[in-house]
Amino acid sequence: MNTNGVTCKNDNLDDGVSELNLASAGLEGQVPTSIYELPGLEVLKLTNNDIKLSFKGFEKATHLKTLHLSSTLVDIMEDINNAPDSLINLHLAECQFKDEIPPEFYKLSNLQIA
């Protein structure tokens, strides 16, 4: 079931959210890190919003496969090394990075180059 950017597993709300598509939703500010605690979340699309996101607690998103952060105000990669092993797609085009990409980023061995 897909309703306003929320896709549930097996068309059943009780089975949890598998995809959250908030791209171009007019969001502003800091995204709460509790978003990583959504059980079963596989795809998170936050592209094209005026948001920042911390990677603290990122390891709690144990099913997350794809994270879209392109065209956001994400500017640091601190704690990116906490990425869950399930993460294979990370979209970061046109972000506002202040520093160099940290060496930990290159240790995310499950990411696929597209």
N, C-alpha and C positions, 0 to 999 in steps of 0.2 A: 504494500500500500504506500502511495506517495501523496502527501498532502502538504502543500506550501513549503516544499524543500525538505520535508522530513520523510524518509523512506524507512519503513519498518520491515523487519525480517518476517518472512512467511506471511505477509499480509495480516499480521497479528500484533497488536500493540503490546501484548504481554511478552513477546519474544524480544523486544527491545528495538532500538534504532540502529539501522545498519548504515544509513547515509544521512548526513546533515548538510544541505546545500544552502548556505547563506550568502552566496556570491552576489555582489552588487545589491545588497539588502539595506544599504545606508547605515551600516553599523559604525559606531564611533567609540573610541576608548580602549580600555584593557579588557581582553577576553579572559574570563575567569578560568583558572587552571582546572577547576572542577569539570570542565568539558571533557577532560581526558578520562574521567571516571564513568562515562556513559558505557554501559556494558554492551558489547557486540558492535560498537561503532567501527566501521571499516573505511568509510570515506568521509572526510571533513573538508568542505569547500568554503573558504572565507575570502576568496579572491575579490579584489576591487572594493575594499572597504577601508575606512580610516581607522584601522585597529592596530593594536600592538598585542603581541602574544609572548608569554614566557614559556620556556621549555621545561621549567621546574615541574616535576610530577609527570613528565611525558611518558615515562615507563609504565604508567597506569593504563595507557591506551593499548592494551595488549592485543587487540584485534585490528588496530588501525593499519591499513595498507596504503592509503593515499591521502596526502595532505596538500591542499592547494592554498598557498599564501601569496601568490603573485599579486602585485599592485596593492600591497598593504603597507602599513607603516612599520612593519617588523624591521628592527634595526640591529639586533644583536642575536648571536647564535649560541650564547651561553647555555650550557646544559643540553645542547643538541645530542651529546653523547648518551643521553638517557633515552634516546629513541627506542621504541619497542622493536624487537627482531622482526615483527610482522611488516614494518614499514618498507615498502618497495618503491613508492613514487612520492617525491617531494618537489613541489613546484614553488620556486622562489623568484621568478622573473620580476624585475622592476620593484624590488623591495628597497628599503632605505638603509642599507647596512652602513654602519659607522666604522667598523673595524674590518680587518681581514677575516676571512673565513677561518675559524679555529681548526687546528690539526685534527681534533676529535671528529669533525665532519667527515674527513676522509676515511675514518675507521668504520663508517656505516656501511658495512660490506654487503648488505642485502639490497641497497638502492640500485635500481636499474636505470641506465642511461637511455634517455629517449631522444 
